[in-house]
Amino acid sequence: MKPQLTLQFFRTPFLVLLTALSTGVFLGYSHTVSSAILVVISSISLFLVVLTHLFFKSTNGLFILAIFLVFVLIGFFSMQQSRGEWEANSFEDLYQQEGEIIVKLQEIGNQEKEWVKVIANLQQFQSVLDTVPLNESIVLFIKKSRTDLKVNDLIVCNSIASKIKNAHNPGEFDAENYWNKKGVQFIAFLDSSDYFVQIKGQQFIVSSLLEKGRLYFKSALEKNLKGKDLAIALALVLGDKSLIDSEITASFTNTGAMHVLAVSGLHIGIIMQLLMVVFGFFPRFISKQRAIIIVVVLMWAYSFITGLSPSVLRAVFMFSVLVLAQLMGKNYSSLNTLFFTGFVLIFLQPFTLFDIGFQLSFLAMLGIFLVYKPIEALIYTNNKILLKIWQGTAIGFAAQLFTTPLSLYYFHQFPNYFILSNIGLMATSGLILGMGIFLFLVFPFKFIAKITGIVLGFILFVSLWFIEWVEHLPGAVAYGFSISFLEVFLAFMLVLFLFFLAKNRLHFLIGFGFSLLFFSVLAYRRYGFLKQEECIIFNARSLIVTLRKKDHYYCFYKCKTDEFEKKVKYVVENYRKQLPAPIDYFSIQDSNWKLSSPDFNFELKDKKNYSKEITLNKKKITVVFSHQFVPEKRGEYIAMPWVKTSGMYSLNNGAYKFIIE
């Protein structure tokens, strides 16, 4: 029997409220309206709610529409306020002036790295003539020279900030979009001489205790584990990814297991079950009701220790509501609980809506709640072990079904063996978390802690070996997907139609036909991308030209040897992530340079008048290095980012790309 999706308003009211609030937040991020106009619209909407409630039944569609409109406006107002749109002063008008800024530190990253990432709130801008109060966020990268920085410290630093701006090179991390959706538009890099602490911030007792707890847990792992085992344990158990290198990240990403390294609902659920099992051994001392309350308190403490990420907050908050509802014996809807969780988190912090981790974890839970049961019902076995494996697989299918469209939108790749990797990690994740918690408990007893560390290290070694084995299977990752947000929405609609709205075989065949057409279009576009041969001139501080021919890359660059890693390889490797393939690097320090192969002829000539000519097969491009350059009547000209000249394409606007003929 086909499952029915029942989403009546008073059964799942927070679906409507969350949709309305999210719509308002999105509009508030995209548009600006004066506060006076918003107050008028809000007043009219409130009046409509009261009017419809008085003269119509509570289930009337007009009443729900009025409620929807009110929460759209609440979301809009909340986002506008979070963005500082109605602040009297803006750092936008001041950051290029000489002076000093006073900032209050809000979040401090890993202080063991060379550059410490800090999120701060701009308090004041001070110049010789004036002091301007501010209320905006800024991200600081402070070179590690001392470790005395604490949350709530007030520091004074040079106003050497700049707007966060992308270089618009293919494959680069979209830093501008990432930080803007966290309410941050400015960035500054500070050496030890660029700032001083004006006022030490007050450290609250609770936050101090939590910090000590985090350091204790971290020390327990560091004393008993090494290398990659330590890196994975810190990430999986404490949410600390400071030791995770690009190799580990690539392995987990390529196998669809990256969620294991980010503390989320999976970890919260496992830890809560483990704690409930432990308390279950002492029923005479701790009743089930008390155990539930203790576990909820411990999970909230754990969420603070691991950094209060949106995915952890969502998981802990949702599980807290679920178990407390069970404790009170109330009827509850798991779907409505999920929508309520999202509603509260976005209401408290509107920028949560744009957090990728929150989006993926929310959709994973939505998929599990909606389609796990129908997927699980497809196969049944009397063998309890096989049944458990299939149930875990069905959960993975349900979560992946709802997260895949968004993953393709953000990451442009698909792990073909995600089910295999998730089955393998199902068992080890629970063991790692269990052994990690046990290690924390026995850490003061060195001998027992050492034995526990050896066992935990072995489990971590096996887990990493398994992930790397899956990664190296043929066709482990499908690269090159390109999907729009509209297509993401269409994919969700197709899933809902096939599982819930298709009433008969004809409807199902129609839905299946549209799904086949949809994925055929994606596959065709991917095929075109994989076969496309192109040349890229990157937006960089030195000349970098890369060719993609068949299944190979050729990179030609000009820079000093000690600058290769930061100025060349970093930029090119980001581009190569879209479609991994072998690459050859060629230094073109000489004035004239030439490379010929059966597939192409590449030539670089040093020309007069501050320019270089690139010849690729029959195409010629002149790269301009100075604003003093005088172009000829004919030809194609590309200006380096620092060149201020008109009438030619500037790399300051982004990389230049053309198809190789």
RARAZI-V310549 format. One record per residue. N is the residue number from 0. RES is the residue in one small letter. D_CENTER is the distance of its C-alpha to the mean C-alpha in Angstrom with 2 decimals. Layout:
n & res & d_center
N & RES & D_CENTER
N & RES & D_CENTER
//
This chain:
n & res & d_center
0 & m & 37.94
1 & k & 34.90
2 & p & 32.62
3 & q & 32.76
4 & l & 29.83
5 & t & 31.32
6 & l & 29.35
7 & q & 32.25
8 & f & 31.49
9 & f & 33.18
10 & r & 31.79
11 & t & 28.12
12 & p & 28.39
13 & f & 24.80
14 & l & 23.70
15 & v & 25.63
16 & l & 24.62
17 & l & 20.85
18 & t & 21.21
19 & a & 23.36
20 & l & 21.24
21 & s & 18.05
22 & t & 20.34
23 & g & 21.69
24 & v & 18.41
25 & f & 17.40
26 & l & 20.95
27 & g & 20.92
28 & y & 17.98
29 & s & 19.80
30 & h & 23.36
31 & t & 25.60
32 & v & 28.74
33 & s & 31.25
34 & s & 31.51
35 & a & 35.11
36 & i & 34.27
37 & l & 31.52
38 & v & 34.05
39 & v & 36.58
40 & i & 34.27
41 & s & 33.10
42 & s & 36.77
43 & i & 37.75
44 & s & 34.99
45 & l & 36.08
46 & f & 39.64
47 & l & 38.78
48 & v & 37.25
49 & v & 40.40
50 & l & 42.67
51 & t & 41.21
52 & h & 41.19
53 & l & 44.87
54 & f & 46.20
55 & f & 44.11
56 & k & 43.21
57 & s & 39.94
58 & t & 38.66
59 & n & 39.53
60 & g & 36.96
61 & l & 37.70
62 & f & 36.83
63 & i & 33.41
64 & l & 32.89
65 & a & 33.87
66 & i & 31.49
67 & f & 28.67
68 & l & 29.64
69 & v & 29.82
70 & f & 26.28
71 & v & 25.03
72 & l & 26.82
73 & i & 25.51
74 & g & 21.89
75 & f & 23.00
76 & f & 24.86
77 & s & 22.11
78 & m & 19.59
79 & q & 22.43
80 & q & 23.32
81 & s & 19.85
82 & r & 19.76
83 & g & 23.26
84 & e & 24.91
85 & w & 28.13
86 & e & 28.46
87 & a & 31.79
88 & n & 30.54
89 & s & 27.64
90 & f & 26.50
91 & e & 26.22
92 & d & 30.02
93 & l & 30.42
94 & y & 27.97
95 & q & 30.27
96 & q & 33.29
97 & e & 34.73
98 & g & 34.34
99 & e & 32.33
100 & i & 29.42
101 & i & 29.19
102 & v & 25.80
103 & k & 24.96
104 & l & 22.39
105 & q & 19.84
106 & e & 17.23
107 & i & 18.24
108 & g & 16.21
109 & n & 17.92
110 & q & 21.43
111 & e & 22.45
112 & k & 20.66
113 & e & 22.72
114 & w & 20.59
115 & v & 19.31
116 & k & 16.36
117 & v & 17.60
118 & i & 16.59
119 & a & 19.99
120 & n & 21.94
121 & l & 24.53
122 & q & 27.88
123 & q & 30.53
124 & f & 31.48
125 & q & 34.88
126 & s & 37.14
127 & v & 40.84
128 & l & 41.75
129 & d & 39.35
130 & t & 36.70
131 & v & 34.03
132 & p & 31.97
133 & l & 28.24
134 & n & 25.36
135 & e & 22.06
136 & s & 18.99
137 & i & 18.71
138 & v & 16.72
139 & l & 19.28
140 & f & 19.40
141 & i & 22.60
142 & k & 24.52
143 & k & 25.43
144 & s & 29.10
145 & r & 29.41
146 & t & 27.53
147 & d & 29.08
148 & l & 26.17
149 & k & 25.40
150 & v & 23.46
151 & n & 25.71
152 & d & 27.53
153 & l & 28.83
154 & i & 28.90
155 & v & 30.70
156 & c & 29.50
157 & n & 30.48
158 & s & 29.00
159 & i & 27.57
160 & a & 24.32
161 & s & 23.07
162 & k & 20.86
163 & i & 17.42
164 & k & 18.11
165 & n & 16.89
166 & a & 19.53
167 & h & 18.85
168 & n & 19.36
169 & p & 18.41
170 & g & 15.37
171 & e & 14.18
172 & f & 10.74
173 & d & 10.71
174 & a & 11.05
175 & e & 13.26
176 & n & 11.15
177 & y & 8.11
178 & w & 10.86
179 & n & 13.09
180 & k & 10.90
181 & k & 11.13
182 & g & 14.83
183 & v & 15.27
184 & q & 17.38
185 & f & 19.22
186 & i & 18.93
187 & a & 21.77
188 & f & 22.74
189 & l & 25.45
190 & d & 28.03
191 & s & 30.19
192 & s & 32.81
193 & d & 30.59
194 & y & 30.28
195 & f & 32.14
196 & v & 31.59
197 & q & 33.68
198 & i & 33.30
199 & k & 31.92
200 & g & 29.77
201 & q & 31.08
202 & q & 29.45
203 & f & 29.76
204 & i & 31.28
205 & v & 28.54
206 & s & 25.72
207 & s & 28.11
208 & l & 28.79
209 & l & 25.15
210 & e & 24.61
211 & k & 27.73
212 & g & 26.53
213 & r & 23.27
214 & l & 25.44
215 & y & 27.89
216 & f & 25.43
217 & k & 23.93
218 & s & 27.51
219 & a & 28.51
220 & l & 26.04
221 & e & 26.81
222 & k & 30.54
223 & n & 30.52
224 & l & 27.92
225 & k & 27.39
226 & g & 25.29
227 & k & 22.62
228 & d & 23.78
229 & l & 23.03
230 & a & 19.57
231 & i & 18.59
232 & a & 20.49
233 & l & 18.85
234 & a & 15.32
235 & l & 16.57
236 & v & 19.01
237 & l & 17.81
238 & g & 14.05
239 & d & 15.12
240 & k & 13.51
241 & s & 15.76
242 & l & 18.04
243 & i & 15.76
244 & d & 16.86
245 & s & 15.83
246 & e & 18.39
247 & i & 17.05
248 & t & 13.44
249 & a & 15.07
250 & s & 17.32
251 & f & 14.92
252 & t & 12.68
253 & n & 15.98
254 & t & 17.36
255 & g & 14.68
256 & a & 14.61
257 & m & 11.28
258 & h & 10.94
259 & v & 14.11
260 & l & 12.76
261 & a & 10.45
262 & v & 13.00
263 & s & 12.84
264 & g & 15.60
265 & l & 17.05
266 & h & 17.84
267 & i & 19.07
268 & g & 21.30
269 & i & 22.74
270 & i & 23.49
271 & m & 25.10
272 & q & 27.24
273 & l & 28.27
274 & l & 29.31
275 & m & 31.22
276 & v & 33.02
277 & v & 34.00
278 & f & 35.33
279 & g & 37.10
280 & f & 39.43
281 & f & 40.86
282 & p & 41.86
283 & r & 44.96
284 & f & 43.06
285 & i & 39.80
286 & s & 39.90
287 & k & 37.06
288 & q & 36.44
289 & r & 36.27
290 & a & 34.07
291 & i & 31.51
292 & i & 31.58
293 & i & 31.32
294 & v & 28.35
295 & v & 26.48
296 & v & 27.32
297 & l & 26.25
298 & m & 22.85
299 & w & 22.27
300 & a & 23.40
301 & y & 21.07
302 & s & 18.04
303 & f & 19.23
304 & i & 19.86
305 & t & 16.39
306 & g & 14.85
307 & l & 14.44
308 & s & 10.71
309 & p & 10.34
310 & s & 10.36
311 & v & 13.38
312 & l & 14.97
313 & r & 14.87
314 & a & 16.38
315 & v & 18.98
316 & f & 19.98
317 & m & 20.44
318 & f & 22.36
319 & s & 24.39
320 & v & 25.46
321 & l & 26.32
322 & v & 28.41
323 & l & 30.09
324 & a & 31.02
325 & q & 32.53
326 & l & 34.28
327 & m & 35.90
328 & g & 36.89
329 & k & 35.35
330 & n & 34.44
331 & y & 30.78
332 & s & 28.48
333 & s & 25.34
334 & l & 23.81
335 & n & 24.92
336 & t & 23.54
337 & l & 20.03
338 & f & 20.49
339 & f & 22.04
340 & t & 19.13
341 & g & 16.70
342 & f & 19.50
343 & v & 20.08
344 & l & 16.54
345 & i & 16.15
346 & f & 19.77
347 & l & 19.34
348 & q & 16.23
349 & p & 15.73
350 & f & 12.45
351 & t & 10.95
352 & l & 11.41
353 & f & 8.76
354 & d & 5.91
355 & i & 3.85
356 & g & 4.99
357 & f & 8.10
358 & q & 8.68
359 & l & 8.75
360 & s & 10.73
361 & f & 12.88
362 & l & 13.75
363 & a & 14.54
364 & m & 16.89
365 & l & 18.30
366 & g & 19.13
367 & i & 20.80
368 & f & 22.81
369 & l & 23.91
370 & v & 24.68
371 & y & 24.94
372 & k & 28.62
373 & p & 29.76
374 & i & 28.07
375 & e & 29.59
376 & a & 32.96
377 & l & 33.17
378 & i & 34.35
379 & y & 36.53
380 & t & 38.25
381 & n & 40.59
382 & n & 39.25
383 & k & 37.13
384 & i & 35.13
385 & l & 34.36
386 & l & 33.60
387 & k & 31.01
388 & i & 29.40
389 & w & 29.44
390 & q & 28.01
391 & g & 25.05
392 & t & 24.70
393 & a & 25.00
394 & i & 22.17
395 & g & 19.98
396 & f & 21.32
397 & a & 20.75
398 & a & 17.07
399 & q & 16.52
400 & l & 18.65
401 & f & 16.41
402 & t & 12.98
403 & t & 14.38
404 & p & 14.80
405 & l & 11.25
406 & s & 10.23
407 & l & 13.06
408 & y & 12.05
409 & y & 8.73
410 & f & 10.01
411 & h & 13.76
412 & q & 14.98
413 & f & 16.27
414 & p & 17.41
415 & n & 21.01
416 & y & 21.85
417 & f & 19.03
418 & i & 21.85
419 & l & 23.80
420 & s & 21.09
421 & n & 20.19
422 & i & 23.95
423 & g & 24.42
424 & l & 21.74
425 & m & 22.94
426 & a & 25.93
427 & t & 24.66
428 & s & 21.66
429 & g & 24.21
430 & l & 26.60
431 & i & 24.20
432 & l & 23.19
433 & g & 26.89
434 & m & 28.21
435 & g & 25.74
436 & i & 26.97
437 & f & 30.52
438 & l & 30.14
439 & f & 29.22
440 & l & 32.39
441 & v & 34.70
442 & f & 33.41
443 & p & 36.60
444 & f & 38.71
445 & k & 38.21
446 & f & 39.91
447 & i & 38.05
448 & a & 34.70
449 & k & 35.56
450 & i & 36.36
451 & t & 33.19
452 & g & 31.16
453 & i & 32.99
454 & v & 32.26
455 & l & 28.56
456 & g & 28.38
457 & f & 30.10
458 & i & 27.70
459 & l & 24.71
460 & f & 26.69
461 & v & 27.40
462 & s & 23.78
463 & l & 22.65
464 & w & 25.77
465 & f & 25.05
466 & i & 21.49
467 & e & 22.97
468 & w & 25.85
469 & v & 23.75
470 & e & 21.80
471 & h & 25.20
472 & l & 26.64
473 & p & 27.71
474 & g & 25.19
475 & a & 22.33
476 & v & 19.68
477 & a & 20.19
478 & y & 18.82
479 & g & 19.28
480 & f & 18.08
481 & s & 17.77
482 & i & 17.20
483 & s & 17.32
484 & f & 15.97
485 & l & 19.61
486 & e & 19.73
487 & v & 16.75
488 & f & 18.90
489 & l & 21.98
490 & a & 20.65
491 & f & 20.07
492 & m & 23.55
493 & l & 25.11
494 & v & 23.83
495 & l & 25.19
496 & f & 28.39
497 & l & 29.09
498 & f & 28.59
499 & f & 30.08
500 & l & 31.85
501 & a & 33.86
502 & k & 37.23
503 & n & 39.27
504 & r & 39.35
505 & l & 39.60
506 & h & 36.49
507 & f & 34.60
508 & l & 35.95
509 & i & 34.95
510 & g & 31.36
511 & f & 31.33
512 & g & 32.82
513 & f & 30.18
514 & s & 27.43
515 & l & 29.29
516 & l & 29.62
517 & f & 25.93
518 & f & 24.89
519 & s & 27.84
520 & v & 26.61
521 & l & 23.15
522 & a & 25.12
523 & y & 27.53
524 & r & 24.94
525 & r & 23.31
526 & y & 26.86
527 & g & 27.58
528 & f & 24.54
529 & l & 25.54
530 & k & 29.13
531 & q & 28.55
532 & e & 30.06
533 & e & 29.00
534 & c & 29.45
535 & i & 26.89
536 & i & 28.01
537 & f & 25.03
538 & n & 24.51
539 & a & 25.23
540 & r & 27.85
541 & s & 29.90
542 & l & 30.92
543 & i & 28.63
544 & v & 29.63
545 & t & 28.12
546 & l & 29.73
547 & r & 28.35
548 & k & 31.44
549 & k & 31.32
550 & d & 29.35
551 & h & 29.57
552 & y & 28.29
553 & y & 30.64
554 & c & 29.46
555 & f & 32.06
556 & y & 31.36
557 & k & 33.39
558 & c & 32.49
559 & k & 33.82
560 & t & 33.33
561 & d & 31.55
562 & e & 28.99
563 & f & 28.10
564 & e & 25.01
565 & k & 23.29
566 & k & 24.78
567 & v & 25.07
568 & k & 23.36
569 & y & 19.89
570 & v & 20.10
571 & v & 21.73
572 & e & 19.61
573 & n & 16.44
574 & y & 18.70
575 & r & 20.08
576 & k & 16.84
577 & q & 17.27
578 & l & 20.53
579 & p & 21.48
580 & a & 25.21
581 & p & 27.79
582 & i & 28.08
583 & d & 31.06
584 & y & 30.95
585 & f & 34.08
586 & s & 35.00
587 & i & 37.02
588 & q & 38.57
589 & d & 41.96
590 & s & 43.16
591 & n & 43.69
592 & w & 41.75
593 & k & 42.04
594 & l & 40.53
595 & s & 42.02
596 & s & 41.15
597 & p & 42.24
598 & d & 39.10
599 & f & 39.01
600 & n & 40.78
601 & f & 38.84
602 & e & 40.78
603 & l & 40.04
604 & k & 42.94
605 & d & 43.40
606 & k & 44.97
607 & k & 46.84
608 & n & 45.58
609 & y & 42.20
610 & s & 40.59
611 & k & 39.86
612 & e & 40.45
613 & i & 38.23
614 & t & 39.98
615 & l & 38.18
616 & n & 40.75
617 & k & 42.37
618 & k & 39.71
619 & k & 40.20
620 & i & 37.83
621 & t & 38.77
622 & v & 36.15
623 & v & 37.30
624 & f & 36.87
625 & s & 38.87
626 & h & 39.54
627 & q & 43.21
628 & f & 42.89
629 & v & 45.27
630 & p & 44.23
631 & e & 46.85
632 & k & 47.69
633 & r & 45.89
634 & g & 42.74
635 & e & 38.95
636 & y & 37.47
637 & i & 33.99
638 & a & 33.64
639 & m & 31.60
640 & p & 29.06
641 & w & 31.58
642 & v & 34.42
643 & k & 35.48
644 & t & 37.50
645 & s & 37.91
646 & g & 38.66
647 & m & 36.17
648 & y & 32.48
649 & s & 30.56
650 & l & 27.68
651 & n & 26.37
652 & n & 25.18
653 & g & 23.21
654 & a & 24.23
655 & y & 27.35
656 & k & 27.41
657 & f & 30.38
658 & i & 31.44
659 & i & 33.88
660 & e & 37.17
//
